[in-house]
Amino acid sequence: MQQVGLARRTLTPFGLWVFGAAASAPMVVLAGGIVGVYATTEVVALPLMFLLVAGVVALLATGYAAMARQVGHPAAYYGILARGLGRGWGVAAGLVALVAYNAIQISLYGLFGATVAAHLGGSWWVWAGLALAVVGVLGVRAIALATRVLVVVLVVSLLIVAAFVVAGVGQPADGGLSWEGFDASGLAVGGLGGAVAFCVAAFMGVDGVGSFVEEAIDRRSVSGATVGGLLMLGGVYAVAAWAMGVAVGPRSVAGVAADPVGGLPFSLLDRLGAGWSVLGELMLAAAAVTCMLAFHAVIARYVFAMAREGVLPARLARASGGIRVRAPRGGSLTQTGVATVVVGGFALVGADPMSVVFTWLSTLGAMGLLSLLLAASVAALRAPASVRGLRPGVWEWRLAPVLGVLGGLVVLALMVGNVGSLLGAAPGTRYPFLLPVILAATAVIGGVWAASLRRSRPEVYAGIGRGTPATHAVPDAMSISI
């Protein structure tokens, strides 16, 4: 019997890094994340916070990437927890990952729709629908086409971020460069938890690299693309946040960021010429679309891989036909359908695209992915020798996961404890805590579903997390796509 698999050896290490960095979306973090954190938390030491959070997430990602490399499963968290903690944990992780990745991906339709509508007019959901169509069309095409689009947008976005830094430090507000953003005393403020949560959200998506392991030319590149990407982006975001504080003054940046008339970050780009701010706004919209595309690709692979093992309907793994799948059409079409229903539902009830669609869903997704990173680190610590390999490294399999779990638990506690302020809820309001409840309920449903499979379909249960085709069961591509 032939096994259905993704097209192997079609993604280079650079291609993997591009998907991770594009999912983080530097332009979205600059225009939405950094400005938003300054405006709502008034944490002056935001640059330092980015570095600290990047370090913690990189520690968590070290064990995750090591497991992803060894397990080699497109539904990374599903395969990692199934092989490290047990099959029930794997199914629970798979469902939580689908909820989290979909939440972040769909939240971006609110950001994109609101951004374009503010400049061109019309309803946000009309523009979101157009973006949804573009992502849906590109999502069913071969991975090479999507990567080429991501490369162009990512390179231009990084150039604009670099130009923003030059504009900011070139004309400092106080006549000289201030390093207050890296002063640890600036962390002793009330908005610390909110700042931590926003910083965590900025890095979510880089972990999606693990879902392309079956298509990678070299599995070992998964670790470099994930951990290296996190550290690089942490430096980029820290420098950008520092430049913003220098440009308007560390003690004034919160007020300017909260003032719509201030126009951050594009008002600073105007210092280099009017064309720069226009280009920045265009690239913000383009970066949101490519970020959606990157998450779309990850979700499609989760659906495909879980369907291939029978945990989800098997027809979703066979939708594209053949034995070597260049694009998981079943998973792609499923994600497009889910996004259409959710965006349409928000539009029908008149939800605000930024304060509800973007903020609520992105927070839900970031919280879910951080929880999964913690679980993956625990799985790395408990992984059997058959998974860790003949010569497991102490750093990847012991030290980094332990340090990551310790730091990650603190970060997750701060995130959950400040969820109300993140969502703009009034003090004492309980409904923001629906988000962790949704994630916990999803995990429970996954565990119950796994138990049901164990009773009714023991052959499917036995194969959970072990459905990657054998090396020679699916032919290699005749040429390297990327």
Number of C-alpha atoms within 10 A of each C-alpha: 4 9 15 21 27 26 22 22 21 24 24 19 18 14 23 28 26 24 32 26 28 28 33 27 30 27 28 23 21 25 18 17 20 27 21 19 26 26 17 18 21 25 27 31 27 32 28 24 27 27 20 17 25 25 18 21 26 25 27 30 29 28 31 33 32 26 31 31 26 16 26 25 27 31 29 33 34 29 33 34 31 25 24 25 20 16 25 24 24 27 30 26 31 29 22 28 27 22 21 25 27 25 24 30 28 28 28 27 28 28 25 27 24 23 21 20 17 12 9 9 11 13 14 22 23 15 21 26 17 13 23 22 14 14 22 22 14 18 26 21 15 17 22 17 13 19 22 14 14 24 19 13 22 25 12 16 25 15 14 22 22 15 18 28 22 18 20 26 21 17 17 18 18 12 12 12 18 18 14 20 25 19 14 13 11 17 19 11 13 11 19 22 25 25 30 24 25 24 26 24 22 28 29 25 27 28 32 29 29 31 27 29 29 24 23 24 19 16 24 16 21 28 25 17 24 26 26 18 24 28 17 12 22 26 17 21 28 23 21 26 28 28 28 30 29 28 26 22 21 24 14 16 23 22 15 18 23 18 12 9 9 14 15 22 23 19 16 24 24 16 17 16 10 12 10 19 21 14 15 24 18 14 19 27 21 22 27 29 26 27 29 28 28 29 26 29 26 30 28 28 26 28 28 33 32 27 20 23 21 21 21 15 14 17 15 23 27 20 17 17 13 12 16 19 20 20 23 31 25 22 30 28 19 18 25 20 13 13 22 16 12 16 21 16 12 16 18 10 8 10 14 15 25 19 15 16 23 22 20 21 25 25 24 25 28 26 23 27 26 25 19 22 25 25 24 33 33 23 25 30 21 17 22 13 10 10 18 21 11 8 7 13 12 10 13 24 23 18 15 22 30 21 14 24 21 15 19 23 15 13 20 21 13 17 25 19 15 20 25 19 18 24 17 14 13 10 8 7 10 10 11 20 14 12 19 16 11 15 22 15 14 20 22 19 16 21 20 15 15 24 17 13 19 16 10 11 14 13 13 15 21 14 15 24 30 16 22 21 16 9 9 8 15 18 14 16 14 8 8 13 15 17
